[in-house]
C-alpha cells in the first residue's frame, strides 16, 4: 500500500513539474514574441527612393504605447504605413489609427499619409521593405507595388462608403444592439481568477512539502 502511495506521489510531483516548466516556457515564448513585435526595420537605402521619412515615421510611432509594430514605405510625396496594435487596446483601434495618422501628418505636412491596421497591408509593406533593403526594386517597380498597396488601403478605408443602404442600415442596427464589453470588469475578474489559481497551486505545493516530505 505504501509503495502505491509513493508511486502516486511521484507521478503527481512529476506532473506538477511538467506543468510548471510548460508555463515558464510559454511565458518566455510570449515575451520573445512581444520583443520581436516592438522592433522596427530601418530601410538603409537611397535607391530607388530615399526611405528616411518612412524610417523616421516608424521611430516616432513605435514609441506610442498602444502600437506593437509598424511598417512604412514612402515615395517622393506619399507615405504608406501599417501598424499592429496590442491586443488589450484593439477595442480602440479606430481612435489609435486616427491619432497615428494625425501625428504623422503633423510631422510630415508635405506628404500624403495613409495608415492601415489591416494584416494583409502590414504583410505587403513588410515584403516591400525587404526588397528595398536588398536593393532588389527599381523605381518603376516600387511605384507599381506602392500603388497596389495604396489601392488596398483605399478599398479598406472606403469599404463602409460602398455599402448598400440596406447593408448600412443593418450595420447601424447591429451596432445599436451590440452588447458593450465590460472591459474593466473582465480585467478585475481575470485578476482574481488568476490569483485564486495561483493560491490553489501554492496550497498543493505546501501540502506535499509538509505531509509527504517533498523538498
One Martini backbone bead per residue (centre of mass of N, CA, C, O) as a GRO file, in nm:
protein
  215
    1UNK     BB    1   0.059   0.062  -0.022
    2UNK     BB    2   0.302   0.252   0.011
    3UNK     BB    3   0.405   0.209  -0.278
    4UNK     BB    4   0.156   0.338  -0.421
    5UNK     BB    5   0.177   0.618  -0.287
    6UNK     BB    6   0.457   0.685  -0.392
    7UNK     BB    7   0.388   0.668  -0.692
    8UNK     BB    8   0.167   0.883  -0.688
    9UNK     BB    9   0.347   1.114  -0.584
   10UNK     BB   10   0.547   1.104  -0.815
   11UNK     BB   11   0.349   1.167  -1.049
   12UNK     BB   12   0.241   1.434  -0.934
   13UNK     BB   13   0.512   1.579  -0.921
   14UNK     BB   14   0.581   1.550  -1.222
   15UNK     BB   15   0.330   1.704  -1.325
   16UNK     BB   16   0.399   1.976  -1.189
   17UNK     BB   17   0.667   2.022  -1.337
   18UNK     BB   18   0.554   2.023  -1.626
   19UNK     BB   19   0.358   2.261  -1.588
   20UNK     BB   20   0.570   2.469  -1.499
   21UNK     BB   21   0.753   2.455  -1.751
   22UNK     BB   22   0.534   2.526  -1.958
   23UNK     BB   23   0.470   2.807  -1.841
   24UNK     BB   24   0.754   2.929  -1.873
   25UNK     BB   25   0.781   2.884  -2.178
   26UNK     BB   26   0.534   3.052  -2.260
   27UNK     BB   27   0.638   3.321  -2.143
   28UNK     BB   28   0.899   3.336  -2.313
   29UNK     BB   29   0.764   3.331  -2.591
   30UNK     BB   30   0.589   3.583  -2.548
   31UNK     BB   31   0.824   3.773  -2.491
   32UNK     BB   32   0.964   3.732  -2.763
   33UNK     BB   33   0.728   3.829  -2.939
   34UNK     BB   34   0.710   4.114  -2.819
   35UNK     BB   35   0.999   4.200  -2.896
   36UNK     BB   36   0.962   4.163  -3.202
   37UNK     BB   37   0.722   4.366  -3.239
   38UNK     BB   38   0.895   4.628  -3.119
   39UNK     BB   39   1.036   4.626  -3.382
   40UNK     BB   40   1.228   4.788  -3.641
   41UNK     BB   41   1.285   4.862  -3.988
   42UNK     BB   42   1.560   5.002  -4.140
   43UNK     BB   43   1.589   5.150  -4.454
   44UNK     BB   44   1.913   5.145  -4.608
   45UNK     BB   45   1.824   5.361  -4.863
   46UNK     BB   46   1.838   5.563  -5.183
   47UNK     BB   47   1.727   5.320  -5.348
   48UNK     BB   48   1.516   5.464  -5.549
   49UNK     BB   49   1.411   5.575  -5.260
   50UNK     BB   50   1.422   5.756  -4.996
   51UNK     BB   51   1.356   5.628  -4.639
   52UNK     BB   52   1.363   5.844  -4.408
   53UNK     BB   53   1.066   5.905  -4.348
   54UNK     BB   54   0.980   5.617  -4.274
   55UNK     BB   55   1.184   5.575  -4.044
   56UNK     BB   56   1.096   5.817  -3.867
   57UNK     BB   57   0.799   5.734  -3.838
   58UNK     BB   58   0.853   5.464  -3.695
   59UNK     BB   59   1.002   5.580  -3.449
   60UNK     BB   60   0.759   5.748  -3.352
   61UNK     BB   61   0.523   5.525  -3.333
   62UNK     BB   62   0.659   5.296  -3.152
   63UNK     BB   63   0.634   5.480  -2.884
   64UNK     BB   64   0.357   5.403  -2.869
   65UNK     BB   65   0.184   5.211  -2.652
   66UNK     BB   66  -0.026   5.061  -2.858
   67UNK     BB   67   0.219   4.999  -3.040
   68UNK     BB   68   0.400   4.701  -3.165
   69UNK     BB   69   0.401   4.765  -3.487
   70UNK     BB   70   0.582   4.882  -3.796
   71UNK     BB   71   0.517   4.985  -4.136
   72UNK     BB   72   0.708   5.163  -4.407
   73UNK     BB   73   0.656   5.364  -4.713
   74UNK     BB   74   0.810   5.591  -4.950
   75UNK     BB   75   0.784   5.858  -5.149
   76UNK     BB   76   0.796   6.181  -5.254
   77UNK     BB   77   0.460   6.225  -5.146
   78UNK     BB   78   0.422   5.942  -4.995
   79UNK     BB   79   0.275   5.749  -4.706
   80UNK     BB   80   0.292   5.420  -4.591
   81UNK     BB   81   0.105   5.257  -4.315
   82UNK     BB   82   0.145   4.984  -4.075
   83UNK     BB   83  -0.023   4.853  -3.784
   84UNK     BB   84   0.014   4.722  -3.456
   85UNK     BB   85  -0.200   4.620  -3.190
   86UNK     BB   86  -0.261   4.566  -2.892
   87UNK     BB   87  -0.494   4.363  -2.760
   88UNK     BB   88  -0.600   4.560  -2.532
   89UNK     BB   89  -0.641   4.809  -2.770
   90UNK     BB   90  -0.849   4.711  -3.001
   91UNK     BB   91  -1.109   4.879  -2.909
   92UNK     BB   92  -0.922   5.149  -3.020
   93UNK     BB   93  -0.847   5.139  -3.325
   94UNK     BB   94  -0.960   5.399  -3.459
   95UNK     BB   95  -0.824   5.603  -3.272
   96UNK     BB   96  -0.530   5.517  -3.319
   97UNK     BB   97  -0.526   5.558  -3.623
   98UNK     BB   98  -0.595   5.859  -3.615
   99UNK     BB   99  -0.351   5.951  -3.438
  100UNK     BB  100  -0.127   5.853  -3.622
  101UNK     BB  101  -0.203   6.020  -3.870
  102UNK     BB  102  -0.181   6.296  -3.732
  103UNK     BB  103   0.119   6.279  -3.641
  104UNK     BB  104   0.242   6.235  -3.924
  105UNK     BB  105   0.123   6.486  -4.064
  106UNK     BB  106   0.260   6.686  -3.872
  107UNK     BB  107   0.558   6.593  -3.943
  108UNK     BB  108   0.449   6.554  -4.271
  109UNK     BB  109   0.287   6.788  -4.459
  110UNK     BB  110   0.400   6.700  -4.762
  111UNK     BB  111   0.245   6.433  -4.704
  112UNK     BB  112   0.066   6.158  -4.794
  113UNK     BB  113  -0.127   5.978  -4.553
  114UNK     BB  114  -0.146   5.619  -4.493
  115UNK     BB  115  -0.341   5.410  -4.269
  116UNK     BB  116  -0.313   5.070  -4.135
  117UNK     BB  117  -0.461   4.753  -3.971
  118UNK     BB  118  -0.405   4.553  -4.186
  119UNK     BB  119  -0.248   4.253  -4.227
  120UNK     BB  120  -0.200   4.254  -4.535
  121UNK     BB  121  -0.061   4.532  -4.548
  122UNK     BB  122   0.167   4.467  -4.359
  123UNK     BB  123   0.290   4.239  -4.528
  124UNK     BB  124   0.341   4.404  -4.791
  125UNK     BB  125   0.533   4.612  -4.657
  126UNK     BB  126   0.738   4.408  -4.560
  127UNK     BB  127   0.819   4.306  -4.842
  128UNK     BB  128   0.909   4.585  -4.952
  129UNK     BB  129   1.129   4.639  -4.745
  130UNK     BB  130   1.308   4.397  -4.823
  131UNK     BB  131   1.363   4.484  -5.114
  132UNK     BB  132   1.494   4.757  -5.045
  133UNK     BB  133   1.723   4.645  -4.865
  134UNK     BB  134   1.830   4.462  -5.128
  135UNK     BB  135   1.807   4.623  -5.396
  136UNK     BB  136   1.538   4.483  -5.580
  137UNK     BB  137   1.415   4.777  -5.661
  138UNK     BB  138   1.272   4.965  -5.883
  139UNK     BB  139   1.109   5.252  -5.934
  140UNK     BB  140   0.878   5.136  -6.103
  141UNK     BB  141   0.814   4.894  -5.916
  142UNK     BB  142   0.763   5.050  -5.658
  143UNK     BB  143   0.519   5.218  -5.760
  144UNK     BB  144   0.343   4.975  -5.826
  145UNK     BB  145   0.335   4.847  -5.541
  146UNK     BB  146   0.248   5.100  -5.393
  147UNK     BB  147  -0.028   5.133  -5.543
  148UNK     BB  148  -0.148   4.861  -5.462
  149UNK     BB  149  -0.147   4.918  -5.157
  150UNK     BB  150  -0.309   5.179  -5.171
  151UNK     BB  151  -0.567   5.048  -5.280
  152UNK     BB  152  -0.612   4.867  -5.034
  153UNK     BB  153  -0.651   5.099  -4.833
  154UNK     BB  154  -0.883   5.243  -4.978
  155UNK     BB  155  -1.080   5.002  -4.972
  156UNK     BB  156  -1.085   4.975  -4.664
  157UNK     BB  157  -1.177   5.275  -4.601
  158UNK     BB  158  -1.435   5.251  -4.824
  159UNK     BB  159  -1.626   5.018  -4.743
  160UNK     BB  160  -1.863   5.170  -4.606
  161UNK     BB  161  -1.937   5.351  -4.858
  162UNK     BB  162  -2.018   5.078  -5.040
  163UNK     BB  163  -2.268   5.036  -4.905
  164UNK     BB  164  -2.571   4.961  -4.891
  165UNK     BB  165  -2.848   5.076  -4.740
  166UNK     BB  166  -2.919   4.803  -4.609
  167UNK     BB  167  -2.639   4.740  -4.489
  168UNK     BB  168  -2.613   5.001  -4.328
  169UNK     BB  169  -2.864   4.958  -4.152
  170UNK     BB  170  -2.770   4.692  -4.029
  171UNK     BB  171  -2.504   4.797  -3.902
  172UNK     BB  172  -2.636   5.008  -3.718
  173UNK     BB  173  -2.819   4.808  -3.565
  174UNK     BB  174  -2.590   4.628  -3.458
  175UNK     BB  175  -2.453   4.851  -3.286
  176UNK     BB  176  -2.700   4.907  -3.103
  177UNK     BB  177  -2.727   4.588  -3.003
  178UNK     BB  178  -2.457   4.575  -2.900
  179UNK     BB  179  -2.273   4.452  -2.653
  180UNK     BB  180  -2.098   4.581  -2.410
  181UNK     BB  181  -1.780   4.558  -2.295
  182UNK     BB  182  -1.656   4.479  -1.969
  183UNK     BB  183  -1.341   4.542  -1.933
  184UNK     BB  184  -1.285   4.604  -1.633
  185UNK     BB  185  -1.441   4.363  -1.517
  186UNK     BB  186  -1.273   4.143  -1.665
  187UNK     BB  187  -1.000   4.218  -1.542
  188UNK     BB  188  -1.077   4.164  -1.249
  189UNK     BB  189  -1.155   3.868  -1.288
  190UNK     BB  190  -0.880   3.775  -1.397
  191UNK     BB  191  -0.716   3.851  -1.149
  192UNK     BB  192  -0.867   3.668  -0.939
  193UNK     BB  193  -0.847   3.400  -1.090
  194UNK     BB  194  -0.538   3.388  -1.097
  195UNK     BB  195  -0.500   3.402  -0.791
  196UNK     BB  196  -0.654   3.140  -0.719
  197UNK     BB  197  -0.477   2.946  -0.883
  198UNK     BB  198  -0.213   3.012  -0.735
  199UNK     BB  199  -0.316   2.933  -0.452
  200UNK     BB  200  -0.372   2.638  -0.513
  201UNK     BB  201  -0.087   2.564  -0.601
  202UNK     BB  202   0.048   2.641  -0.331
  203UNK     BB  203  -0.114   2.445  -0.154
  204UNK     BB  204  -0.019   2.185  -0.290
  205UNK     BB  205   0.279   2.225  -0.237
  206UNK     BB  206   0.263   2.240   0.077
  207UNK     BB  207   0.130   1.965   0.120
  208UNK     BB  208   0.373   1.794   0.010
  209UNK     BB  209   0.592   1.908   0.197
  210UNK     BB  210   0.453   1.836   0.487
  211UNK     BB  211   0.325   1.525   0.422
  212UNK     BB  212   0.575   1.407   0.201
  213UNK     BB  213   0.867   1.539   0.208
  214UNK     BB  214   0.898   1.759   0.009
  215UNK     BB  215   1.164   1.978  -0.162
   0.00000   0.00000   0.00000
